[in-house]
């Protein structure tokens, strides 16, 4: 048997354990989509998500993770969510299909997917009334995946193509280095009393006049423990408009900035860094976080840092 060439990398193997997921979908009030998912019979995840389209692509959502133990062989889901509600349903299958692994490098059999209805009782009431649902049946599915063994290796042609692409990119970078302009700044805010974090990022790349790429994203996150339930809440907008993150002095982008994110955020805030190094962060910027309610993201009770992304690490 021929031995592999010394320069050929050894194949990398990955073994994926068998897994089971049971997912229920429901329409909540106020435009929220609810999902109830049991993972491997030991974790229940409840999600509530809503899109908020404006100048960018916005969304708000909350996730509740609950330790759960489901008897093997049972398709019944029965769990209490404290003041948030409860779920007690059984599954009635309507159709069955087999799905091959998503990656062609994985082998070990096809997943069994059963689609149907969960019947019984489902009730959920988000804190503050941001969404609620009370139903007796909902569509869903049960997916059972077998153990998979995945092997990843690069062919000679693939390695040659990757090398050629790398060399070409390096050449283009060197050739256009004198013309290229790039900027990456990040704003990090912590609302200390609410354990809420707000991040804003602006990236600009320009290879030559009239040609370039820009990206502005904003995200607010919060988390807390509700007894045995771990709750996270999030609001974000991606691909926001250029006017949403403006630096009056382009040569010194971390010296001053005016922030006006699109929905789901409201209001605006201004960051200023004085010559002596002191900073201010003022305005009425805020967001409605599912479960947490109205949260101020600027002014008293917040801590702010604005820097190049690598300098923001640890702040």
Phi, psi and omega in degrees: 000131183289140179272146178295148180300150185298331184273354180282128179290146178290143178301143178260123182257145178221125180254123180257126182289156175301146182216154179225137175223139177238119188236133179239138179244139180211151178266119177266178178281166178061027174082008180273142172257128182255143176229137177237121187224127174258123183252119177051032173064012183225358178219133175250127178243127176247126181237147175227121187226143179215135176277150179220084184280132178210235178291334176233200176256109184250157178202151172230152180189165177220149178229134179240119182252125186234127172300136186211144178233114179252129180302138178298136180089353181260142174251016179271136177245118181222112183208147175257140181246030181062224181289350182280337179140202180202165178219132179212094186221161171232160189259135173242105183289147179236331178208156182226140176215161177248135180238128178289163177303145180297321181267131180294341180282354183259138182225152177144005178119170181262152177281144176262121181241119177251125177253146180178213181234144171260125183240149182144244181213129175229124176224138178212135179224103180297142181302133183083358177076023183295333172198158176204159178207144174215105185223168180241359173200151180203150178286155179184189181206158173238124182242126179239116182255136178281174174294136181238144175242117184249134179238123181245124177211150181260132177284166179299319181294322179295319179293323180294318179296317180298319179296317180296318179296320179297314180297320179295318179296318179297320180295317180296322179297313180295320182292324183259011185301324183287335182264333188291141175230136178220154179210136176217114180232153182222140177245127181236126182232140174236122174273094194307312185290341185249001183053045180245134178248140177233130180233135173233136182226138177230126179235132177227131176232132178223119181275327177199163183307131178086355181229127180179191184211139178224148181214129178231124180230148174226145180209135174238133181225150178213153179208157178191163175261133174246074187068238179276355180264129175258124185247134172233145179226145186213145172223138181207158170220130181241156183056044181288167183290155182300329181284356183279345181215092188244133173251114181301330178248091184305330181287340180231071188296339181263009180274323181205145178205145175246124186250124177223074181293153175281183179302144014274005179277156176226157178079192182210169178209155181235131176255135176221138175245118182285158179307328180281353178106345179289150183235156175228150182216099188236158177139186182245025179301132181204174179205151173263110179263125180308125180090334181256342179079207184283124182236124174283137182245008179213162178090203185301138178089008178238151176243136186229149173216140177227127188196178170291145186310317183291332179280344181278349182297130178087358181264000000 
